[in-house]
Amino acid sequence: MISFIPNIIFVIVFCFAIFLFSKNVRKIYRNINLGISIDRTDNKKTRLVQMLRIAFGQSKMIDKPVVGLLHIVVYVGFLVINIELLEIIVDGVLGTHRVFAPLLGSFYNFLIAFFEIFALLVIVSVIVFWIRRNMLSIKRFLSLEMKGWPKNDANIILYVEIILMGLFLTMNGADLWIQQNAPEFNYASAGSFPVSQYLLPLFDGLSSNVVFVIERSAWWLHIIGILCFLNYLYYSKHLHILLAFPNTYFANLNVKGKFSNLKSVTNEVKMMLDPSIDPYASTSSSEISKFGASDVFDLSKIQLLNAYTCTECGRCTSECPANQTGKKLSPRKIMMDTRDRTEEVGRNIDNNNGEFKSDGKELLSDYILKEELWACTSCNACVEACPIGIDPLSIIMDMRRYLVMEKSDAPSELNNMMSNIENNGAPWPFNQMDKLNWKNEI
């Protein structure tokens, strides 16, 4: 019975971690569904290709070659090394050791060697990332919205990745030492260790029992670390590891700069222009409750998915001409504020038995200021720059639409222009009869 205790403990820990993860996934799904449904089920083949190219293939990361290459190394390294997670899970449940080795033969040696090389590359890349974030004065990492938790979150992930890769190599090094020097533990001679073999001198002089404890400790800490990392994703910007795939699949396929029309407004205009339509006849069974968006309930599900997917990399903000000229607008902050407000609404629902109770707050004004919204030039630079298809501009335009159509709250210059169009048929403050007066001055 005693020999099965580690297996039982492993199953309990694993199941508990998966339970917590699924609980957090349900929360995210619930929060995203607070938004308005829009149809993004068209062009399935195009969407699938886009997802594979951008999310899986990391095609937009190479716009910045050095950083993009390092990110791809970390991304691929984390993927391939976690393939070994399957073996760890099977070993943990069954109490075996390197269970895939006899099944894969010499290919198993290649896999372990491949994993180790990538583990080392990941460590090197992460160190470079840490230096860039903490020692170099890179503007997009120094913005106000990156103070406090966002900066700490980014560093925590870097530390965790180094620790996990270090534990992986320590586990393999101790395993190799036991294979060579401690036959009493019946470790099969399996695997090729091009990196961890250089750790063997660290174990010389230690008893076989001590090395065994080191190997087992590294094994347990590695798997528990991965399970903790899995559940930490919910609280971290690194949620994009999972959400980048649906986000790129459901991204807008229309040409950049094409804005959506409100069907209710379009119908009203058509009715005004068509004399055969009774203007007092009801053309819709449902009334529009609000034009534009002032809170997360008014945004679409895709926009809320965008907010949760944001990597906080700052490429959007670094490309924003308004931000570059000193305006308050930061597209990254728009997405971070939207996610924070969505999370706040989700906690409100959790605390009130599944029902949202007004908290006197809104995304507009309490999180995002009007000054930020009106600074936007709608140039789409932020949308083009995002490596995973996030669209901050759509949120900005929906909130500006609310300010204009619901509150008549626009900058004086814009209000004057719209008044002139209404009264004079042109943006200029001249009566239509006076439009050609300029010719008399020639």
C-alpha positions, 0 to 999 in steps of 0.5 A: 500500500505504501508504494502506491501513496505517491501515485495517489497523491499525484492523482489528487494534486493533478485532479485538483489542479484541473478542477481549479483550471476548469473553474477559471475557464468557466469564469472567463467564458461567462465573462466573455458572454456578457457581451453582445453576440455577433456572427463570425462564423463565415469564411471558415477556411480563411479563418482557420488559415489565419489562426494557424498562420498568426497564432500557431505560426507566429507570423506577425512576431517576426516583424521585429526579427530579434525579439520575434525569434526569441519569442518563437524560441520560448513558444516552441520550447515550451510546447515541445518540452511540455510534450514530456508532460504526457510522460510525466502524467503517465509515470505519476499515475502508474508509478512507472519511470520513463514509460515511453522509452521502450515504446519509442526506442532510439527516437526517445533519445532524440526527443529528450535531447531535443527537449534539453536543447530547447530548455537551454534556449528558453533560459537564454531567451528569457534572460534576454527578455528580463534584461530588456524589461528591467535594465533597458529603457524601452519606452513601451515597457515604461508607460504608466499602465505598466506600473505595479502588477503588469510589470510584476506579472511579466517578471513572475512569468519569466522567473517561473519559466527559468525555474521550470526549465532549470528543474527539468534539466536538474531532473534529467541530470540526476536521472542520468547520474542514477542510471550510471551509478545507482543500479539499485533504483532500477532506472532504465538506461534511456534518453540522451542528455546533451545539456544536463550531462554537464550537471553530473559533477554537481552530484559527485560525492553525494550518496545515491539516496541523496541524488535520488531525492534530488531527482524526485524533488525536481520531478515533483516540483516540475510537474507541480510548477506546471500545474500552478502555472496553468492556474496562474494563467487566469490572473496573468496576461499570459492567458493569450497562450490559450486565447490567441487561437480563438481570438485570431480565428474570430478576428475581423476579416474586413479591410482595415478602416471599414466600420460597422453601421447600426442597422437601426440607423440605416433603416431610419435613413432609408425610411426617410429617403423613401416616400413610399414608406410610412414613417410612423409604421413600426419596422422593428419588433425590438427597440435599440436600447443604446447606441454605442457602448458605455460599459462592457455589456454594450461591447461584443463578445469578440471585443471582450475576448480581445481584452482577455487575449491582450499580451500587454506587449505595447506594440499597438501603443508604440505605433499609435501616432496620438500616443507618440505626440504626447496624447493620453491615448494608449490602445494597450490601456484601452484593452487592459481597462476593458479586461479589468472592468470585465473582471470587476463585473464578473466578481460583482456577479459572483458576489451576488448569486449570479446577478449583476447589481449596479455598482455605479461604475462604467467602463467609460469615464471610470476606466477610460476617459473621453480625452483618450477616446477623442485623441484617436485618429482612427488610423488603424495602426494599433490593429495592424501592429497587434501580433494576435489580431486584437482590435482596440479601435473598435472599442474606441469607436463604439464608445465615441458613438455612444458619446455622440449619439446618446450624450451629444458629447463631442469636442466643440470643433466636432459639434460645430462641424455637425451643426454646419452640415445639418444647417448648411450642408457643408462643414463650413459656417457659410450659408449655402447662398454665400458659398461662392462669395469667394469668387468676388474677391478675385 
